[in-house]
Every structure is written in C-alpha cells, then in structure tokens.
Amino acid sequence: MIWSQDYLDILLRRAEIEFSQKVPAIFTRFSLAVTAGTSVYDISAKNLVGIQRVTWKGDKLWSWEHASSMQRNDWLRPQDQAAQSKPIFYISYEYGYGKIKFHLVPNETIAADDSNIYGSDIANRVIISGFRIADPTGSTYRIPAYVRRRFTKYYAMEKAYLREGPGQDLRASEYFGKKYLLVLTHFKTIMNKIPKAVHVQMGQRGSLMRDRIPRPTLPSTGAWSF
C-alpha cells in the first residue's frame, strides 16, 4: 500500500472541513448569553463560516454591512458608542466570525438556553443562525454521507498523489483535483438555487421598503388654469 490508512483518513477529514468552508451546507442555530453593558461576545467555539440571521427576543437585528449599504452611518455616532439600549444591529465581519458586537450596547442580561429556540423561546432569547464548519470527529455536524462520498475521495487522491515520495504522480493529482473542483462547483450551484427568504430592506428613516408607496397628490384644480 502506497499510503497508510491513517494518512488517508486525515485527508478525508480535511476534505470535509474544506468543503464546508466553501459550501454553506451545515446549518446551526444557538442562543447567546448576553450581559447588560457588554457589547462584544466570543462565538469562536461555534466554528461559524457565515451568519445568516440574528434575533433579539424575536426581533431581527440588521447587520452593519446592511446598515452601511443603506447609508445609515448616523446609527454609529461617536456619542452613541457607549449608549445602552436594545441593540439595533450587529457587527461580525470586523472581528471575523469568531466574535460578534452589538450596537447599541445591550441594556439587559439574557441567559442562553437552546432547549426551545425553534419555538416559544424565540421571544425570550438572543438567537444566532448561520452555517458552520464540519466536525468529522463527531456525528452532529457532518456533511451527509451520500454527499461526502462524492467529493472526499477526489480531494484525498489529489493530495495523496501530490505528496512527495513513493506514489507521487502529478498528472493523477491534477486529474483528481479537477474532479474535486467540478463536484465543488456543482454543489455550490445547488446551494445557490435553494429558495431563500425575502430580505426586507430598511430605508433612511427606518421605514420598511416593503411599505406601500404613498399615493401621489396632484395640484389643486386652480393650478391647472390657463
């Protein structure tokens, strides 16, 4: 045997981790313990690769990227940095997905409890939903087996044939590398075609863009006289 089974197992695990970093395939949801007066929280243990939604006792918090796109820079005025209230939005990209920062600074303490975050506890918790990295050592956060076997073998063979020493074959490595990229692109396309919830945008005055457009008011009759 050219490669040991332990080495191949390492490559198979690495393939699943890399795949989950490039294709948002493992959904996760958890509650966050929040303390009044503290705005930054460490969520690195959740191994997130993207945040899809954050709710504060049932109310959606906007991402800072979204607020910036709507030119809501007035939400981050210097005098508001230490202001405590119910948060308006959150910042995650500045700290990576290892930390999350709320603005305004939370003014209440909320405990974490994941027992019913898909039900009645939505109105009582701070809940973060998103996608995370696979954990090949466990059984909870895994790419489904019928999907795993489609790409892990290509990834493992690409890396194995690329390794210097007995069995190195650069042409074979290139072949399996192309097969892996093909499967990766295929699953990215599938995920992009999955229907997503409509994102309601917030306008300059905090009104919702989905509100009915005001009825136009025409000039009085006298304005049209000649």
C-alpha atoms as one frame of an Amber mdcrd trajectory, in Angstrom:
protein
   0.000   0.000   0.000   1.462   3.367  -1.056  -0.238   5.448   1.656  -1.169
   4.463   5.187  -4.824   4.312   6.169  -4.195   6.909   8.882  -2.874   9.362
   6.273  -5.864   8.810   4.004  -8.258   9.258   6.930  -6.621  12.605   7.677
  -7.158  13.687   4.077 -10.795  12.579   4.133 -11.456  14.612   7.273  -9.644
  17.592   5.819 -11.745  17.311   2.660 -14.985  17.552   4.626 -13.773  20.563
   6.597 -12.601  22.419   3.496 -15.822  21.615   1.641 -17.960  23.015   4.475
 -15.886  26.215   4.437 -16.580  26.756   0.737 -20.160  25.483   0.516 -22.681
  26.653   3.176 -24.133  23.234   3.859 -24.253  22.790   7.648 -26.883  24.966
   9.297 -26.678  25.756  13.002 -28.697  27.813  15.468 -27.834  28.679  19.056
 -28.744  31.128  21.779 -26.224  33.597  23.139 -25.818  34.627  26.764 -25.824
  38.430  26.865 -24.783  40.672  29.759 -26.012  44.230  30.203 -23.240  46.717
  29.456 -21.184  44.297  27.320 -21.269  44.631  23.539 -18.637  42.128  22.274
 -19.033  38.344  22.581 -16.791  35.454  21.632 -18.531  32.860  19.448 -15.390
  31.210  18.040 -16.322  27.862  19.599 -19.282  27.675  17.199 -16.907  27.498
  14.180 -19.135  29.680  12.003 -18.395  30.389   8.352 -21.304  32.779   7.972
 -24.094  34.429   9.967 -27.494  34.259   8.338 -29.730  35.839  10.946 -29.587
  37.345  14.444 -32.712  37.952  16.505 -33.091  39.793  19.795 -36.085  38.410
  21.683 -37.779  37.736  18.364 -36.828  40.990  16.635 -34.371  40.882  13.761
 -31.084  42.743  14.147 -29.608  44.216  10.983 -26.010  43.538  10.014 -23.692
  46.540   9.910 -22.956  45.740   6.260 -26.651  46.173   5.518 -26.819  49.408
   7.503 -23.796  50.738   5.617 -25.383  49.893   2.269 -28.412  51.929   3.297
 -26.092  54.792   4.363 -27.223  54.589   7.973 -23.927  55.888   9.372 -25.899
  58.019  11.801 -26.509  54.819  13.766 -22.836  54.732  14.760 -22.301  58.258
  16.003 -19.409  58.661  18.495 -21.778  59.814  21.227 -23.719  56.534  20.872
 -20.733  54.187  21.304 -21.430  53.668  24.991 -25.186  54.192  24.898 -27.142
  51.284  26.330 -30.437  50.195  24.840 -31.935  47.385  22.830 -29.384  46.727
  20.016 -30.199  47.918  16.508 -27.618  45.942  14.539 -24.591  43.696  14.915
 -21.071  43.678  13.505 -19.339  40.404  12.666 -17.063  40.933   9.658 -14.738
  43.295  11.521 -13.880  40.569  14.014 -14.276  37.639  11.643 -16.910  35.126
  12.683 -15.166  34.482  15.982 -16.752  37.490  17.679 -19.929  39.476  17.400
 -20.512  43.060  18.527 -23.889  44.621  19.242 -24.834  48.265  18.775 -26.301
  49.794  20.807 -24.714  48.243  23.900 -27.227  45.763  25.388 -29.120  47.164
  28.360 -30.329  43.848  29.747 -28.951  40.440  30.683 -30.369  37.467  28.800
 -29.460  33.859  29.553 -28.678  31.224  26.931 -30.959  28.206  26.591 -31.085
  26.102  23.424 -33.898  23.818  24.538 -36.645  25.562  22.565 -35.019  28.081
  20.214 -37.218  26.927  17.335 -40.370  27.547  19.339 -41.652  29.743  22.141
 -38.183  30.710  23.374 -37.547  32.786  20.258 -39.265  35.664  22.048 -37.026
  35.301  25.114 -33.514  34.711  23.723 -30.785  36.208  21.594 -30.506  33.696
  18.757 -27.859  33.409  16.057 -28.428  31.321  12.934 -25.824  30.555  10.310
 -23.537  27.996   8.728 -20.595  26.299  10.372 -17.557  24.151   9.666 -17.996
  20.394   9.634 -16.768  18.332  12.576 -15.632  14.972  11.135 -14.765  13.677
  14.624 -18.406  13.747  15.711 -21.774  12.833  14.257 -23.839  16.018  14.606
 -22.143  18.500  12.283 -21.330  16.392   9.257 -21.827  16.637   5.525 -24.380
  13.897   4.711 -22.712  10.607   3.782 -24.321  10.448   0.333 -22.757  13.846
  -0.425 -19.436  13.160   1.321 -18.567  10.183  -0.799 -18.972  12.308  -3.930
 -16.065  14.635  -3.157 -13.852  13.340  -0.327 -12.281  10.654  -2.485 -11.311
  13.166  -5.176  -9.791  15.540  -2.634  -7.884  12.756  -0.880  -6.472  11.327
  -4.111  -5.433  14.771  -5.345  -3.444  15.451  -2.175  -2.072  11.919  -1.901
  -0.704  11.866  -5.451   0.736  15.336  -4.907   2.724  14.253  -1.879   6.445
  13.886  -2.466   7.849  10.393  -2.218   6.719   6.952  -3.415   3.481   7.152
  -5.348   3.795  10.773  -6.402   2.041  11.342  -9.718   1.416  14.958 -10.672
  -0.785  14.092 -13.653  -3.003  11.916 -11.488  -3.114  14.658  -8.851  -4.210
  17.183 -11.459  -6.897  14.797 -12.739  -8.445  14.237  -9.309  -8.076  17.940
  -8.490 -10.222  18.830 -11.487 -12.797  16.213 -10.475 -12.946  17.717  -6.983
 -13.415  21.264  -8.313 -16.166  20.032 -10.624 -18.088  18.480  -7.739 -17.467
  21.559  -5.578 -18.861  23.852  -8.277 -21.843  21.541  -8.748 -22.831  21.673
  -5.083 -22.280  25.428  -4.902 -24.756  25.769  -7.761 -27.263  23.560  -5.953
 -26.999  25.594  -2.739 -27.406  28.868  -4.639 -30.635  27.598  -6.192 -32.247
  26.811  -2.847 -35.072  29.323  -2.265 -34.155  31.957   0.315 -36.330  34.181
   2.457 -37.053  37.645   1.125 -34.849  40.199   2.874 -36.789  43.322   3.749
 -34.631  46.420   3.477 -34.681  49.333   5.873 -34.876  52.800   4.418 -33.325
  56.066   5.543 -35.955  56.830   8.170 -36.174  53.278   9.451 -39.314  52.528
   7.454 -39.595  49.250   5.640 -39.116  49.294   1.878 -41.997  46.858   1.502
 -44.449  49.523   2.759 -46.940  50.747   0.207 -45.693  53.632  -1.927 -47.537
  56.834  -0.914 -50.355  57.911  -3.229 -49.245  60.928  -5.320 -51.028  64.202
  -4.601 -51.956  66.276  -7.644 -52.022  70.093  -7.607 -55.323  71.786  -6.864
 -57.653  72.460  -9.819 -56.725  76.157  -9.894 -53.107  75.343 -10.578 -54.113
  73.955 -13.964 -55.974  77.034 -15.148 -54.567  78.952 -18.101
